[in-house]
């Protein structure tokens, strides 16, 4: 599904660029395109899977366990 959306977006931008190029060739003196106009960029967002969430949080859990083991070996003495 996302590949068809991507190809549709790519073909739309290709058509728009062709139209701009045709407009430029038809009227090269009066055509001025501002470089400060941002182009729309589309990022498809989807729900993160459980595996992705675990992969992101795993280093933090390991760090917490490591700190707990460190204090366990020291006997929870702070001084």
PDB file of N, CA, C and O in Angstrom:
ATOM      1  N   UNK A   1       0.828  -1.198   0.000  1.00  0.00           N
ATOM      2  CA  UNK A   1       0.000   0.000   0.000  1.00  0.00           C
ATOM      3  C   UNK A   1       0.866   1.253   0.000  1.00  0.00           C
ATOM      4  O   UNK A   1       0.584   2.202  -0.731  1.00  0.00           O
ATOM      5  N   UNK A   2       1.923   1.261   0.820  1.00  0.00           N
ATOM      6  CA  UNK A   2       2.750   2.457   0.896  1.00  0.00           C
ATOM      7  C   UNK A   2       3.568   2.648  -0.373  1.00  0.00           C
ATOM      8  O   UNK A   2       3.904   3.780  -0.721  1.00  0.00           O
ATOM      9  N   UNK A   3       3.897   1.562  -1.072  1.00  0.00           N
ATOM     10  CA  UNK A   3       4.687   1.712  -2.294  1.00  0.00           C
ATOM     11  C   UNK A   3       3.869   2.408  -3.380  1.00  0.00           C
ATOM     12  O   UNK A   3       4.410   3.198  -4.154  1.00  0.00           O
ATOM     13  N   UNK A   4       2.560   2.116  -3.438  1.00  0.00           N
ATOM     14  CA  UNK A   4       1.736   2.798  -4.438  1.00  0.00           C
ATOM     15  C   UNK A   4       1.592   4.273  -4.093  1.00  0.00           C
ATOM     16  O   UNK A   4       1.578   5.121  -4.984  1.00  0.00           O
ATOM     17  N   UNK A   5       1.484   4.584  -2.802  1.00  0.00           N
ATOM     18  CA  UNK A   5       1.394   5.977  -2.386  1.00  0.00           C
ATOM     19  C   UNK A   5       2.685   6.709  -2.731  1.00  0.00           C
ATOM     20  O   UNK A   5       2.655   7.842  -3.214  1.00  0.00           O
ATOM     21  N   UNK A   6       3.811   6.061  -2.483  1.00  0.00           N
ATOM     22  CA  UNK A   6       5.098   6.682  -2.786  1.00  0.00           C
ATOM     23  C   UNK A   6       5.243   6.917  -4.276  1.00  0.00           C
ATOM     24  O   UNK A   6       5.708   7.976  -4.696  1.00  0.00           O
ATOM     25  N   UNK A   7       4.851   5.938  -5.082  1.00  0.00           N
ATOM     26  CA  UNK A   7       4.976   6.112  -6.525  1.00  0.00           C
ATOM     27  C   UNK A   7       4.013   7.187  -7.022  1.00  0.00           C
ATOM     28  O   UNK A   7       4.339   7.925  -7.952  1.00  0.00           O
ATOM     29  N   UNK A   8       2.821   7.285  -6.406  1.00  0.00           N
ATOM     30  CA  UNK A   8       1.884   8.346  -6.780  1.00  0.00           C
ATOM     31  C   UNK A   8       2.463   9.716  -6.449  1.00  0.00           C
ATOM     32  O   UNK A   8       2.381  10.643  -7.255  1.00  0.00           O
ATOM     33  N   UNK A   9       3.054   9.841  -5.255  1.00  0.00           N
ATOM     34  CA  UNK A   9       3.655  11.115  -4.864  1.00  0.00           C
ATOM     35  C   UNK A   9       4.817  11.459  -5.783  1.00  0.00           C
ATOM     36  O   UNK A   9       4.993  12.615  -6.168  1.00  0.00           O
ATOM     37  N   UNK A  10       5.612  10.445  -6.134  1.00  0.00           N
ATOM     38  CA  UNK A  10       6.756  10.688  -7.013  1.00  0.00           C
ATOM     39  C   UNK A  10       6.287  11.125  -8.392  1.00  0.00           C
ATOM     40  O   UNK A  10       6.867  12.030  -8.992  1.00  0.00           O
ATOM     41  N   UNK A  11       5.232  10.481  -8.898  1.00  0.00           N
ATOM     42  CA  UNK A  11       4.750  10.855 -10.229  1.00  0.00           C
ATOM     43  C   UNK A  11       4.123  12.247 -10.202  1.00  0.00           C
ATOM     44  O   UNK A  11       4.252  13.001 -11.166  1.00  0.00           O
ATOM     45  N   UNK A  12       3.440  12.596  -9.099  1.00  0.00           N
ATOM     46  CA  UNK A  12       2.860  13.941  -8.984  1.00  0.00           C
ATOM     47  C   UNK A  12       3.957  14.999  -8.982  1.00  0.00           C
ATOM     48  O   UNK A  12       3.851  16.011  -9.675  1.00  0.00           O
ATOM     49  N   UNK A  13       5.018  14.762  -8.194  1.00  0.00           N
ATOM     50  CA  UNK A  13       6.093  15.756  -8.145  1.00  0.00           C
ATOM     51  C   UNK A  13       6.802  15.835  -9.485  1.00  0.00           C
ATOM     52  O   UNK A  13       7.238  16.915  -9.883  1.00  0.00           O
ATOM     53  N   UNK A  14       6.930  14.703 -10.199  1.00  0.00           N
ATOM     54  CA  UNK A  14       7.562  14.704 -11.518  1.00  0.00           C
ATOM     55  C   UNK A  14       6.724  15.525 -12.498  1.00  0.00           C
ATOM     56  O   UNK A  14       7.264  16.297 -13.291  1.00  0.00           O
ATOM     57  N   UNK A  15       5.398  15.352 -12.437  1.00  0.00           N
ATOM     58  CA  UNK A  15       4.501  16.106 -13.321  1.00  0.00           C
ATOM     59  C   UNK A  15       4.583  17.595 -12.999  1.00  0.00           C
ATOM     60  O   UNK A  15       4.627  18.428 -13.904  1.00  0.00           O
ATOM     61  N   UNK A  16       4.605  17.932 -11.693  1.00  0.00           N
ATOM     62  CA  UNK A  16       4.687  19.340 -11.301  1.00  0.00           C
ATOM     63  C   UNK A  16       5.996  19.965 -11.778  1.00  0.00           C
ATOM     64  O   UNK A  16       6.005  21.106 -12.240  1.00  0.00           O
ATOM     65  N   UNK A  17       7.103  19.224 -11.668  1.00  0.00           N
ATOM     66  CA  UNK A  17       8.386  19.758 -12.121  1.00  0.00           C
ATOM     67  C   UNK A  17       8.379  19.948 -13.631  1.00  0.00           C
ATOM     68  O   UNK A  17       8.935  20.925 -14.133  1.00  0.00           O
ATOM     69  N   UNK A  18       7.754  19.021 -14.362  1.00  0.00           N
ATOM     70  CA  UNK A  18       7.668  19.170 -15.814  1.00  0.00           C
ATOM     71  C   UNK A  18       6.855  20.404 -16.183  1.00  0.00           C
ATOM     72  O   UNK A  18       7.212  21.138 -17.105  1.00  0.00           O
ATOM     73  N   UNK A  19       5.746  20.631 -15.450  1.00  0.00           N
ATOM     74  CA  UNK A  19       4.927  21.811 -15.721  1.00  0.00           C
ATOM     75  C   UNK A  19       5.710  23.088 -15.438  1.00  0.00           C
ATOM     76  O   UNK A  19       5.610  24.065 -16.181  1.00  0.00           O
ATOM     77  N   UNK A  20       6.501  23.073 -14.344  1.00  0.00           N
ATOM     78  CA  UNK A  20       7.313  24.243 -14.026  1.00  0.00           C
ATOM     79  C   UNK A  20       8.361  24.479 -15.109  1.00  0.00           C
ATOM     80  O   UNK A  20       8.602  25.620 -15.505  1.00  0.00           O
ATOM     81  N   UNK A  21       8.981  23.404 -15.588  1.00  0.00           N
ATOM     82  CA  UNK A  21       9.996  23.543 -16.634  1.00  0.00           C
ATOM     83  C   UNK A  21       9.376  24.063 -17.925  1.00  0.00           C
ATOM     84  O   UNK A  21       9.972  24.896 -18.608  1.00  0.00           O
ATOM     85  N   UNK A  22       8.175  23.572 -18.266  1.00  0.00           N
ATOM     86  CA  UNK A  22       7.494  24.055 -19.464  1.00  0.00           C
ATOM     87  C   UNK A  22       7.164  25.537 -19.320  1.00  0.00           C
ATOM     88  O   UNK A  22       7.318  26.312 -20.264  1.00  0.00           O
ATOM     89  N   UNK A  23       6.709  25.923 -18.130  1.00  0.00           N
ATOM     90  CA  UNK A  23       6.381  27.324 -17.887  1.00  0.00           C
ATOM     91  C   UNK A  23       7.637  28.185 -18.001  1.00  0.00           C
ATOM     92  O   UNK A  23       7.582  29.302 -18.516  1.00  0.00           O
ATOM     93  N   UNK A  24       8.751  27.676 -17.529  1.00  0.00           N
ATOM     94  CA  UNK A  24      10.007  28.416 -17.599  1.00  0.00           C
ATOM     95  C   UNK A  24      10.442  28.605 -19.049  1.00  0.00           C
ATOM     96  O   UNK A  24      10.888  29.687 -19.431  1.00  0.00           O
ATOM     97  N   UNK A  25      10.312  27.555 -19.856  1.00  0.00           N
ATOM     98  CA  UNK A  25      10.729  27.655 -21.254  1.00  0.00           C
ATOM     99  C   UNK A  25       9.786  28.559 -22.057  1.00  0.00           C
ATOM    100  O   UNK A  25      10.210  29.204 -23.016  1.00  0.00           O
ATOM    101  N   UNK A  26       8.529  28.603 -21.669  1.00  0.00           N
ATOM    102  CA  UNK A  26       7.590  29.460 -22.389  1.00  0.00           C
ATOM    103  C   UNK A  26       7.809  30.928 -22.044  1.00  0.00           C
ATOM    104  O   UNK A  26       7.647  31.799 -22.898  1.00  0.00           O
ATOM    105  N   UNK A  27       8.175  31.203 -20.804  1.00  0.00           N
ATOM    106  CA  UNK A  27       8.330  32.583 -20.361  1.00  0.00           C
ATOM    107  C   UNK A  27       9.588  32.689 -19.487  1.00  0.00           C
ATOM    108  O   UNK A  27       9.465  32.812 -18.269  1.00  0.00           O
ATOM    109  N   UNK A  28      10.787  32.644 -20.071  1.00  0.00           N
ATOM    110  CA  UNK A  28      12.001  32.612 -19.261  1.00  0.00           C
ATOM    111  C   UNK A  28      12.297  33.928 -18.550  1.00  0.00           C
ATOM    112  O   UNK A  28      12.960  33.916 -17.514  1.00  0.00           O
ATOM    113  N   UNK A  29      11.833  35.052 -19.065  1.00  0.00           N
ATOM    114  CA  UNK A  29      12.156  36.338 -18.449  1.00  0.00           C
ATOM    115  C   UNK A  29      11.256  36.599 -17.244  1.00  0.00           C
ATOM    116  O   UNK A  29      11.735  37.019 -16.191  1.00  0.00           O
ATOM    117  N   UNK A  30       9.973  36.355 -17.391  1.00  0.00           N
ATOM    118  CA  UNK A  30       9.025  36.660 -16.328  1.00  0.00           C
ATOM    119  C   UNK A  30       8.923  35.586 -15.263  1.00  0.00           C
ATOM    120  O   UNK A  30       8.219  35.764 -14.269  1.00  0.00           O
ATOM    121  N   UNK A  31       9.613  34.482 -15.454  1.00  0.00           N
ATOM    122  CA  UNK A  31       9.489  33.378 -14.497  1.00  0.00           C
ATOM    123  C   UNK A  31      10.561  33.521 -13.436  1.00  0.00           C
ATOM    124  O   UNK A  31      11.754  33.543 -13.739  1.00  0.00           O
ATOM    125  N   UNK A  32      10.125  33.617 -12.190  1.00  0.00           N
ATOM    126  CA  UNK A  32      11.075  33.677 -11.082  1.00  0.00           C
ATOM    127  C   UNK A  32      10.550  32.772  -9.976  1.00  0.00           C
ATOM    128  O   UNK A  32       9.470  32.998  -9.430  1.00  0.00           O
ATOM    129  N   UNK A  33      11.322  31.757  -9.660  1.00  0.00           N
ATOM    130  CA  UNK A  33      10.898  30.820  -8.620  1.00  0.00           C
ATOM    131  C   UNK A  33      11.708  31.086  -7.361  1.00  0.00           C
ATOM    132  O   UNK A  33      12.938  31.042  -7.390  1.00  0.00           O
ATOM    133  N   UNK A  34      11.034  31.358  -6.273  1.00  0.00           N
ATOM    134  CA  UNK A  34      11.719  31.638  -5.023  1.00  0.00           C
ATOM    135  C   UNK A  34      12.286  30.347  -4.456  1.00  0.00           C
ATOM    136  O   UNK A  34      11.596  29.330  -4.385  1.00  0.00           O
ATOM    137  N   UNK A  35      13.552  30.398  -4.053  1.00  0.00           N
ATOM    138  CA  UNK A  35      14.180  29.206  -3.485  1.00  0.00           C
ATOM    139  C   UNK A  35      13.801  29.024  -2.020  1.00  0.00           C
ATOM    140  O   UNK A  35      14.127  28.001  -1.418  1.00  0.00           O
ATOM    141  N   UNK A  36      13.112  30.011  -1.443  1.00  0.00           N
ATOM    142  CA  UNK A  36      12.744  29.925  -0.038  1.00  0.00           C
ATOM    143  C   UNK A  36      11.399  29.236   0.180  1.00  0.00           C
ATOM    144  O   UNK A  36      10.996  29.018   1.323  1.00  0.00           O
ATOM    145  N   UNK A  37      10.711  28.898  -0.886  1.00  0.00           N
ATOM    146  CA  UNK A  37       9.429  28.216  -0.750  1.00  0.00           C
ATOM    147  C   UNK A  37       9.703  26.742  -0.486  1.00  0.00           C
ATOM    148  O   UNK A  37      10.265  26.057  -1.340  1.00  0.00           O
ATOM    149  N   UNK A  38       9.313  26.243   0.690  1.00  0.00           N
ATOM    150  CA  UNK A  38       9.624  24.839   0.991  1.00  0.00           C
ATOM    151  C   UNK A  38       8.723  23.886   0.213  1.00  0.00           C
ATOM    152  O   UNK A  38       7.545  24.168  -0.009  1.00  0.00           O
ATOM    153  N   UNK A  39       9.281  22.778  -0.190  1.00  0.00           N
ATOM    154  CA  UNK A  39       8.484  21.740  -0.826  1.00  0.00           C
ATOM    155  C   UNK A  39       7.877  20.864   0.264  1.00  0.00           C
ATOM    156  O   UNK A  39       8.483  20.656   1.315  1.00  0.00           O
ATOM    157  N   UNK A  40       6.703  20.365   0.009  1.00  0.00           N
ATOM    158  CA  UNK A  40       6.028  19.532   0.992  1.00  0.00           C
ATOM    159  C   UNK A  40       6.677  18.161   1.023  1.00  0.00           C
ATOM    160  O   UNK A  40       6.808  17.502  -0.009  1.00  0.00           O
ATOM    161  N   UNK A  41       7.083  17.735   2.209  1.00  0.00           N
ATOM    162  CA  UNK A  41       7.683  16.418   2.390  1.00  0.00           C
ATOM    163  C   UNK A  41       6.714  15.595   3.227  1.00  0.00           C
ATOM    164  O   UNK A  41       6.268  16.035   4.287  1.00  0.00           O
ATOM    165  N   UNK A  42       6.398  14.420   2.755  1.00  0.00           N
ATOM    166  CA  UNK A  42       5.430  13.579   3.449  1.00  0.00           C
ATOM    167  C   UNK A  42       6.146  12.413   4.118  1.00  0.00           C
ATOM    168  O   UNK A  42       6.839  11.641   3.455  1.00  0.00           O
ATOM    169  N   UNK A  43       5.980  12.286   5.428  1.00  0.00           N
ATOM    170  CA  UNK A  43       6.500  11.150   6.169  1.00  0.00           C
ATOM    171  C   UNK A  43       5.315  10.302   6.606  1.00  0.00           C
ATOM    172  O   UNK A  43       4.438  10.772   7.330  1.00  0.00           O
ATOM    173  N   UNK A  44       5.294   9.075   6.172  1.00  0.00           N
ATOM    174  CA  UNK A  44       4.189   8.207   6.570  1.00  0.00           C
ATOM    175  C   UNK A  44       4.453   7.721   7.987  1.00  0.00           C
ATOM    176  O   UNK A  44       5.529   7.205   8.291  1.00  0.00           O
ATOM    177  N   UNK A  45       3.466   7.891   8.840  1.00  0.00           N
ATOM    178  CA  UNK A  45       3.600   7.464  10.223  1.00  0.00           C
ATOM    179  C   UNK A  45       2.689   6.279  10.458  1.00  0.00           C
ATOM    180  O   UNK A  45       1.575   6.212   9.938  1.00  0.00           O
ATOM    181  N   UNK A  46       3.190   5.340  11.257  1.00  0.00           N
ATOM    182  CA  UNK A  46       2.397   4.168  11.594  1.00  0.00           C
ATOM    183  C   UNK A  46       2.623   3.854  13.062  1.00  0.00           C
ATOM    184  O   UNK A  46       3.553   4.363  13.688  1.00  0.00           O
ATOM    185  N   UNK A  47       1.771   3.019  13.592  1.00  0.00           N
ATOM    186  CA  UNK A  47       1.883   2.621  14.987  1.00  0.00           C
ATOM    187  C   UNK A  47       3.116   1.749  15.179  1.00  0.00           C
ATOM    188  O   UNK A  47       3.351   0.825  14.401  1.00  0.00           O
ATOM    189  N   UNK A  48       3.910   2.040  16.217  1.00  0.00           N
ATOM    190  CA  UNK A  48       5.099   1.241  16.501  1.00  0.00           C
ATOM    191  C   UNK A  48       4.676  -0.129  17.018  1.00  0.00           C
ATOM    192  O   UNK A  48       3.736  -0.248  17.804  1.00  0.00           O
ATOM    193  N   UNK A  49       5.381  -1.154  16.567  1.00  0.00           N
ATOM    194  CA  UNK A  49       5.073  -2.508  17.023  1.00  0.00           C
ATOM    195  C   UNK A  49       5.698  -2.736  18.393  1.00  0.00           C
ATOM    196  O   UNK A  49       6.568  -1.978  18.822  1.00  0.00           O
ATOM    197  N   UNK A  50       5.251  -3.781  19.074  1.00  0.00           N
ATOM    198  CA  UNK A  50       5.773  -4.105  20.395  1.00  0.00           C
ATOM    199  C   UNK A  50       7.267  -4.401  20.323  1.00  0.00           C
ATOM    200  O   UNK A  50       8.021  -4.005  21.212  1.00  0.00           O
ATOM    201  N   UNK A  51       7.696  -5.088  19.281  1.00  0.00           N
ATOM    202  CA  UNK A  51       9.116  -5.406  19.129  1.00  0.00           C
ATOM    203  C   UNK A  51       9.972  -4.161  18.991  1.00  0.00           C
ATOM    204  O   UNK A  51      11.068  -4.095  19.549  1.00  0.00           O
ATOM    205  N   UNK A  52       9.481  -3.171  18.251  1.00  0.00           N
ATOM    206  CA  UNK A  52      10.233  -1.923  18.091  1.00  0.00           C
ATOM    207  C   UNK A  52      10.331  -1.169  19.413  1.00  0.00           C
ATOM    208  O   UNK A  52      11.373  -0.593  19.727  1.00  0.00           O
ATOM    209  N   UNK A  53       9.252  -1.172  20.183  1.00  0.00           N
ATOM    210  CA  UNK A  53       9.266  -0.503  21.487  1.00  0.00           C
ATOM    211  C   UNK A  53      10.264  -1.182  22.414  1.00  0.00           C
ATOM    212  O   UNK A  53      11.022  -0.512  23.114  1.00  0.00           O
ATOM    213  N   UNK A  54      10.266  -2.517  22.418  1.00  0.00           N
ATOM    214  CA  UNK A  54      11.199  -3.262  23.267  1.00  0.00           C
ATOM    215  C   UNK A  54      12.639  -2.981  22.852  1.00  0.00           C
ATOM    216  O   UNK A  54      13.503  -2.792  23.708  1.00  0.00           O
ATOM    217  N   UNK A  55      12.906  -2.952  21.546  1.00  0.00           N
ATOM    218  CA  UNK A  55      14.267  -2.689  21.078  1.00  0.00           C
ATOM    219  C   UNK A  55      14.758  -1.307  21.495  1.00  0.00           C
ATOM    220  O   UNK A  55      15.945  -1.129  21.769  1.00  0.00           O
ATOM    221  N   UNK A  56      13.865  -0.337  21.544  1.00  0.00           N
ATOM    222  CA  UNK A  56      14.264   1.011  21.949  1.00  0.00           C
ATOM    223  C   UNK A  56      14.492   1.083  23.452  1.00  0.00           C
ATOM    224  O   UNK A  56      15.438   1.730  23.902  1.00  0.00           O
ATOM    225  N   UNK A  57      13.640   0.429  24.234  1.00  0.00           N
ATOM    226  CA  UNK A  57      13.725   0.535  25.692  1.00  0.00           C
ATOM    227  C   UNK A  57      14.697  -0.450  26.325  1.00  0.00           C
ATOM    228  O   UNK A  57      15.059  -0.284  27.490  1.00  0.00           O
ATOM    229  N   UNK A  58      15.127  -1.464  25.593  1.00  0.00           N
ATOM    230  CA  UNK A  58      15.991  -2.510  26.146  1.00  0.00           C
ATOM    231  C   UNK A  58      17.293  -1.965  26.746  1.00  0.00           C
ATOM    232  O   UNK A  58      17.648  -2.395  27.843  1.00  0.00           O
ATOM    233  N   UNK A  59      18.013  -1.065  26.115  1.00  0.00           N
ATOM    234  CA  UNK A  59      19.251  -0.561  26.745  1.00  0.00           C
ATOM    235  C   UNK A  59      19.009   0.123  28.088  1.00  0.00           C
ATOM    236  O   UNK A  59      19.845   0.029  28.986  1.00  0.00           O
ATOM    237  N   UNK A  60      17.880   0.809  28.234  1.00  0.00           N
ATOM    238  CA  UNK A  60      17.586   1.474  29.500  1.00  0.00           C
ATOM    239  C   UNK A  60      17.292   0.452  30.597  1.00  0.00           C
ATOM    240  O   UNK A  60      17.721   0.627  31.737  1.00  0.00           O
ATOM    241  N   UNK A  61      16.565  -0.609  30.262  1.00  0.00           N
ATOM    242  CA  UNK A  61      16.311  -1.666  31.242  1.00  0.00           C
ATOM    243  C   UNK A  61      17.613  -2.343  31.647  1.00  0.00           C
ATOM    244  O   UNK A  61      17.815  -2.638  32.825  1.00  0.00           O
ATOM    245  N   UNK A  62      18.496  -2.591  30.691  1.00  0.00           N
ATOM    246  CA  UNK A  62      19.787  -3.213  31.002  1.00  0.00           C
ATOM    247  C   UNK A  62      20.603  -2.298  31.905  1.00  0.00           C
ATOM    248  O   UNK A  62      21.256  -2.772  32.834  1.00  0.00           O
ATOM    249  N   UNK A  63      20.576  -1.004  31.647  1.00  0.00           N
ATOM    250  CA  UNK A  63      21.306  -0.053  32.483  1.00  0.00           C
ATOM    251  C   UNK A  63      20.768  -0.053  33.910  1.00  0.00           C
ATOM    252  O   UNK A  63      21.549  -0.032  34.861  1.00  0.00           O
ATOM    253  N   UNK A  64      19.448  -0.076  34.075  1.00  0.00           N
ATOM    254  CA  UNK A  64      18.862  -0.108  35.418  1.00  0.00           C
ATOM    255  C   UNK A  64      19.243  -1.386  36.162  1.00  0.00           C
ATOM    256  O   UNK A  64      19.571  -1.341  37.348  1.00  0.00           O
ATOM    257  N   UNK A  65      19.201  -2.517  35.474  1.00  0.00           N
ATOM    258  CA  UNK A  65      19.581  -3.792  36.100  1.00  0.00           C
ATOM    259  C   UNK A  65      21.056  -3.760  36.470  1.00  0.00           C
ATOM    260  O   UNK A  65      21.430  -4.244  37.539  1.00  0.00           O
ATOM    261  N   UNK A  66      21.898  -3.203  35.615  1.00  0.00           N
ATOM    262  CA  UNK A  66      23.331  -3.111  35.887  1.00  0.00           C
ATOM    263  C   UNK A  66      23.600  -2.256  37.124  1.00  0.00           C
ATOM    264  O   UNK A  66      24.434  -2.615  37.955  1.00  0.00           O
ATOM    265  N   UNK A  67      22.903  -1.132  37.251  1.00  0.00           N
ATOM    266  CA  UNK A  67      23.070  -0.276  38.429  1.00  0.00           C
ATOM    267  C   UNK A  67      22.591  -1.001  39.680  1.00  0.00           C
ATOM    268  O   UNK A  67      23.223  -0.911  40.732  1.00  0.00           O
ATOM    269  N   UNK A  68      21.471  -1.722  39.569  1.00  0.00           N
ATOM    270  CA  UNK A  68      20.964  -2.481  40.718  1.00  0.00           C
ATOM    271  C   UNK A  68      21.976  -3.537  41.155  1.00  0.00           C
ATOM    272  O   UNK A  68      22.221  -3.698  42.350  1.00  0.00           O
ATOM    273  N   UNK A  69      22.561  -4.251  40.210  1.00  0.00           N
ATOM    274  CA  UNK A  69      23.562  -5.278  40.541  1.00  0.00           C
ATOM    275  C   UNK A  69      24.792  -4.627  41.173  1.00  0.00           C
ATOM    276  O   UNK A  69      25.372  -5.185  42.104  1.00  0.00           O
ATOM    277  N   UNK A  70      25.195  -3.459  40.683  1.00  0.00           N
ATOM    278  CA  UNK A  70      26.336  -2.753  41.253  1.00  0.00           C
ATOM    279  C   UNK A  70      26.092  -2.442  42.729  1.00  0.00           C
ATOM    280  O   UNK A  70      26.956  -2.696  43.568  1.00  0.00           O
ATOM    281  N   UNK A  71      24.911  -1.891  43.048  1.00  0.00           N
ATOM    282  CA  UNK A  71      24.609  -1.583  44.443  1.00  0.00           C
ATOM    283  C   UNK A  71      24.408  -2.854  45.252  1.00  0.00           C
ATOM    284  O   UNK A  71      24.721  -2.874  46.443  1.00  0.00           O
ATOM    285  N   UNK A  72      23.901  -3.902  44.647  1.00  0.00           N
ATOM    286  CA  UNK A  72      23.720  -5.174  45.345  1.00  0.00           C
ATOM    287  C   UNK A  72      25.073  -5.748  45.754  1.00  0.00           C
ATOM    288  O   UNK A  72      25.217  -6.261  46.863  1.00  0.00           O
ATOM    289  N   UNK A  73      26.059  -5.665  44.873  1.00  0.00           N
ATOM    290  CA  UNK A  73      27.396  -6.171  45.185  1.00  0.00           C
ATOM    291  C   UNK A  73      28.082  -5.321  46.249  1.00  0.00           C
ATOM    292  O   UNK A  73      28.875  -5.839  47.035  1.00  0.00           O
ATOM    293  N   UNK A  74      27.787  -4.033  46.282  1.00  0.00           N
ATOM    294  CA  UNK A  74      28.385  -3.156  47.290  1.00  0.00           C
ATOM    295  C   UNK A  74      27.645  -3.251  48.620  1.00  0.00           C
ATOM    296  O   UNK A  74      28.110  -2.706  49.621  1.00  0.00           O
ATOM    297  N   UNK A  75      26.524  -3.921  48.649  1.00  0.00           N
ATOM    298  CA  UNK A  75      25.758  -4.036  49.882  1.00  0.00           C
ATOM    299  C   UNK A  75      24.941  -2.803  50.182  1.00  0.00           C
ATOM    300  O   UNK A  75      24.609  -2.550  51.340  1.00  0.00           O
ATOM    301  N   UNK A  76      24.606  -2.021  49.156  1.00  0.00           N
ATOM    302  CA  UNK A  76      23.806  -0.799  49.291  1.00  0.00           C
ATOM    303  C   UNK A  76      24.418   0.195  50.272  1.00  0.00           C
ATOM    304  O   UNK A  76      23.695   0.918  50.958  1.00  0.00           O
ATOM    305  N   UNK A  77      25.752   0.235  50.343  1.00  0.00           N
ATOM    306  CA  UNK A  77      26.439   1.222  51.180  1.00  0.00           C
ATOM    307  C   UNK A  77      26.769   2.426  50.307  1.00  0.00           C
ATOM    308  O   UNK A  77      27.439   2.288  49.284  1.00  0.00           O
ATOM    309  N   UNK A  78      26.311   3.580  50.699  1.00  0.00           N
ATOM    310  CA  UNK A  78      26.547   4.776  49.903  1.00  0.00           C
ATOM    311  C   UNK A  78      27.876   5.434  50.240  1.00  0.00           C
ATOM    312  O   UNK A  78      28.381   6.237  49.454  1.00  0.00           O
ATOM    313  N   UNK A  79      28.465   5.103  51.418  1.00  0.00           N
ATOM    314  CA  UNK A  79      29.740   5.735  51.792  1.00  0.00           C
ATOM    315  C   UNK A  79      30.867   4.745  51.756  1.00  0.00           C
ATOM    316  O   UNK A  79      32.011   5.101  52.042  1.00  0.00           O
TER     317      UNK A  79
END
